[in-house]
Amino acid sequence: MTRLPATPPDAALPALADLLGCGADDLRPLLPQLTAAWLAADDAGVIALRRTPRADLEVLGGARPGPRQAEVAAALLRAASASGTPLSAYADDSLLPGSTLRTLGWQHAGQYTEWHGPLPTPEMSVPAGLRVLPLAAVSALTVRREAQGTYADRLGHTLVSDTDIVPDAHGADDRVGYIALDGAGRGVGICRAWLDGDTLTVGSPGVHPDLRHTALRHALLRATCDAAHLQGVQRLVMQAWGDTPAETQADTDLGLQAVTVTPIYLSRPA
């Protein structure tokens, strides 16, 4: 297959939405984050590159299943890789099979994990010099942005805007979610929370890199789970992007089970 020419992201949006099974209007808010796109012939596939908080650009889309999927996916990825910018991609067999990524020399660099299990209450105290309090008690966007920024170096995380960090953004319950502040009042950790009946859904707690050797991650999770328990919650769903092997093991030790694991690959180190 010959090298595919780039397509403006807005022109590729309808094809990308069709491939992902959503409406173009659902993806339109992402347009400012999209840098380029490529379309394969005969509606066989489409990808777009999305800015991330890291040096890499995330690949959205892929190739439709079928006998030519690997060929089409490889052509799309080769075209996107031509600039030399590090790229990241989720190995999804329905769009971008891991075998194709490996054939192109991409390296397994992380994963997305969805954990399920009974609501845990890990025995962890808050590290000295820090405070953990409900997100509902902190309305200052500067502090909330600092806390959300603790994810910025983690593979798989996306850019956030003010609409993503305002109180109760996207249906979150900030009475249950928790934030960590240091002695200067800066946001150094966060655990966002959503309630649905007897189930609590959280993102794996974000912690400032300088504090990841402490018990802050589990202290945030403990505070969030305790608050949810008071609301009658019995079960936890935790979504984790880019966690370290030690953090993955710690979640296993809480009695959680990984029900979904999607590898994330890098075209080259970012």
N, C-alpha and C positions, 0 to 999 in steps of 0.2 A: 504494500500500500504506500502511495507517495505521501510526502510530508504534507500535512493538512495546514491550510492557512488559518490565521487567527480570525476570530469573529468578535465584533463588539459585544460585551456582555448583555446589553439590553436586547440585542437582536437574537441572542441565544436563549433568552429567558423562557419563551414559550416551550421550546424543545426540552430545556432542562426541567421545567415544571412537569411536563408530560412524562418524562423519564422517571421523575421522583414521585409521581402520582399526586401532585397537588396543583393548585392554580397559580398562574403567573403572578397574580397579585400577592400571593403568600410569600413569594420570593423577592418581590420588588423592594422591600426594605433593605435587602442585602446588597442592592446594586452599588451603593457607595463603597462597599468592601470588596467588590469583584474587580480584578485587574485585567483579565483577559478570558477568552473562551474559544473553544474549538468544536466544530460540528463535523461528524462523520457523514458520509453520503447515505442516502436511503433511510434516514432516520435511525441509523444503527447505533448511534451513541452521541453523547455530548458531555463535555466537561467544562467547568469554569474554575478559576483560581480565586480563592478568598483570602484576604489579609488575616493574619492572626497576631496575637500579642508577641509572638516570637519572630525569628528571622524567616521561618518557613511560610509558604503559602499553602493553604489547604485545598486539595482537589475535591470538588463537588461534582457528582454525576458519575458517568462511566459508560459502559457498553451494554446493550440489551443482551439477555441470555440467548444462546443459540450457538450453532457451529462456528460462527465467526467472532464470537465474543472476545476471545483472547487476542485475535488479530486486530480487531477494532480498538480494544482497550489499549493495546501496546502502541498503536499508531497515535492515539490521542495523547497518551502519556509522553511519547517521544517528542511530539510537537510542543507540549507544555514545558518539557525539560530543556528545550533548546536555549532558553535564556540563561541557564546556569543557576538560577535561583533555587535554593533548597525547597523541595515540595514534600508535603505530608499527605497521606491518604489512608482511609480506612479500608482494610481488606474485607470487602463484602462480596461474597461469591455471586450475588445477583447483579453486581455492577462492576466491581474491580477485584477479580479473584487474586488471592495471595500468590498463587503460582505465577501469574503474569507479572506481578510486582517483583517477585524474586528473580524471574528470568531476566528482567531489565536491570537487575543489580541493586534494587531497593533493599534496605535493611530494616528488619523488625526492630522498632525503637520504643514501643509502648503498647498500650491497649486501653480500650474502654471496657469496664466491667460493671455489670448490674448485679448487685447483691440483694438477696432476699433472706429474711429470717425473722425469728421472734425479736421483739423490741429489746435490744441489749441495754444494760446500764453499767458500762465499764467503770471499775473503781479507779478513778483518776482525780487527783486534786489539781487545781489551777496553779501553774508555776508562779513562783514568787515574783512580785513586781508587775503582774498582769491582772486585769479584771475581765471577767466574762459576764456579759449581761444580755438581756433580750434585744434583738434587733429593733424591736418597737421602741426601745428607749433611746435610740440613736437615729435622729432624723437628718443630721448634717451630711450632705452628699459627699463632702470632701473626705470625711472619715469612712463612710460606707465605700467610697471608691478605693481608698487605701486598702481596706479589708478585702474587697473583691480582687484587687491587684495582686494578692498573694498567690493567685493561680497563674499569673502571667507567664511564668517560665515553664509551666506544665504542658506537655504535648497533648494536643486535642482540644485545648480550650480556645474560645473565640473572643473577639473584641466585644467590649460592653460599652453601652452608652448610658446616659443619665436615665433613660426610660427603663433600663435593666436593673438599676440600683435604687430607684425610689422605693419608699416603703410599700410593702406588699406587691412588688412588681410581679407581673405574670401569674397572679393568683397565689403567691407565697403568703404564708402566715407568719408575720414578724413577731407575733407574741410567742411563737414556738422556736423560731430560728434564733441563733445566738451569734454575738460578735465578741471579739477579744480586743482589748485596748491595752497599750503599754502605759508606762508611767507618765508619758507626755500626752496621752490621750489619742495617740495614733492607732488606726485600725491595723491590727497585725494578725487577725484570724477571723474566719467566718464560717457559719454553717447555715445555709438557707434551707427552709423547710416548707413542705406542702402537706396538708391534711386531706385525706379522703376516707371518710368513715373510720374504720379501725386501723388504717394504714398511714404511716408516716413515710413520706418520700423526701430524701435529702440529697444534696450533692456531697461527695466526700469532702470533709472539712478542709478549707484552705488555710494554710499557716505560712507566715513569713519564713523565707529560707533560713534566716538566722535562728529560728525557734523550732525548726523541725526535729531537732535532737531532744526536745522536751516532750512533756506529756500533754501539750496544749491541744493537739489534734483530738485525742480521746476525751479531754476535758470539755471541748466544744460539743462533741458528740454526746457525751453524758448529759450535759445541760439540756441539749435539744431533746433527747429521748425522755428525760425526766419531765420536761414540760409537756411533751406529747402524751406521756402516760397519764398525766392529770386530766387530759382530754378524753381518756378512755381508749387510747391507741394501744394495739397489741402487736402490730407487725411493722417491720422496717423494710423499705426499698431504698438502697443507696446506690447512686450512680457515681462512678469514679473514672476520671480521665487522667492518664499519665502517672498514676501512683507508683511508688517504688516497690520493689519486691518485699521490703520490710513492712511497708504499709499494707500490702496485699495479705501478707501473713498475719498481721495484726487483725485484719478484718475477718480472716478465717478463724482466728482464735476467739472472736466474739460469737461464734456459732452461726455466722452468715454463710450462705451458699451462693457461689457465682453461677447465675442462671444464664447469663449472656456474657460472652467474652469476644470482643472484636479487635483483632490486632491492628496496630497503626504502624505504617511503614514510612521511612524517610528516603528520599531519592539520594541524599547525601547528608552528612552531618550539618546541622544548622549552626 
